[in-house]
Amino acid sequence: MSKKKVLIFGMTAGYGGVESFIMNYARNINGNEIELDFLAYNTPPAYEKEISKMGCKIHIVTGRGKNPLKCAKEIQNIIKNGNYDAVWSNLCYLSDILVLKHAKRYNIPVRIVHSHNSVNMSGKLNGMLHKINKKIIGKYATDFWTCSDLAGEFFYTDKIRQSEKYKTIPNAVDTEKFSFDIDARKLKRKELKIENRLVIGNVGRLHFQKNHTFLLDVFKEVLAENPNCVLLLIGDGDAELCANLESKCKKLKISDRVLFLGRRNDINELMSAMDIFVMPSLFEGFPVALVEALSSNLPCFAASTITKEIKPLGNIEYIDLKEPASKWARHILNAETNAHRDVLSNVKNAGYDIHDQAKEMINFFIN
């Protein structure tokens, strides 16, 4: 049987949730039955070296903002000559459906649009294009995927969401990899010099969406009640925002208790080192990092803006962002952190294990 060729669009140079999601699936579906190619604008995508080692081809085209005509021509040539069975377009909004338009033009039989976000975060023009394309996306895509109900509602009309081609794809993770590891806990806490501390953590790129500024306010309140705390911030991103956050730490006099760890390859081990996970995001589609934290059986506190579909996966409490930092701190300080974390989490049984979900996706592309 010949391989099914799939072109994946949506990876950027940043190491964000969408990139993490795509790679979780790509690692598990690329192989003898499925051949993956990647399409990215302007620069090589995140995980470039790993993608290349997997034997996948990476197409880098001119971005629309630089030269829209050249961008369209390059995409057209790739799709026209790629012999693809499917195009899988991963998006945070529908302002750019060029890949899907060309896929239809050249009769790619499976054309997937996949929603990864629940609100517009890129200005009025982007929002206007999103609304226009939301009405016509049914002309170009054959399958309509989403990470959550909120993201699906943001992307698709009622008619599409009621059709058999509408499907929720779990933001699945490697539950075994992220299960609690006592040895990793000891090692990382020693490495970071945070033994005997109450360790609060957050994983997310440095972007206004993740609401790190408010998280620092919350941590300041926690520290006032429990001076034995430390906050781990894992992720990179906006350099200006990082500088502003570091400046705020100095202003709040908490710099010695906030560790900016940047992008890491040992997030699973760092989660074992944590006691509590906090995600006060302004909005999310279906955050992969939160699923990973729940796989590690961490007590989690999340903004009420985040989809409640995550709640059955584990110990999570939602708090309204309108509540003051002091109330968030009170919830965190009252958390049960001494529970047995070395038990199986609910994440796998709830259908969020990547190995199980990858099998279903392989079957989809093959059939």
Protein Blocks (a to p, Z undefined) as FASTA:
>chain_A
ZZdddddehiafbdcfklmmmmmmmmmmgcjklccddddehiacehklmmmmnopacddd
ddfklommlmmmmmmmmmmmnopabdcdddfbfkbcklmmmmmmnopabacdddfbfbdc
ebjklmmmmmmmmmmmmmmpmbdcdfbfklmmmmpcfklmmpmkbccddddddfklmpcc
fklmmmmmmmnopghiacddddddddfklommmmmmmmmmmmmmmmmbccddededjfkl
mmmmmmmmmmnopmmmcccebjafklmmmmmmpmbdcdfbfbdfbdfklmmmmmnopacd
ddfkbcfklmmnmccddddfkbcfklmmmmmmmpcfkbcfkbccfklmnopafklmmmmm
mmmmmZZ
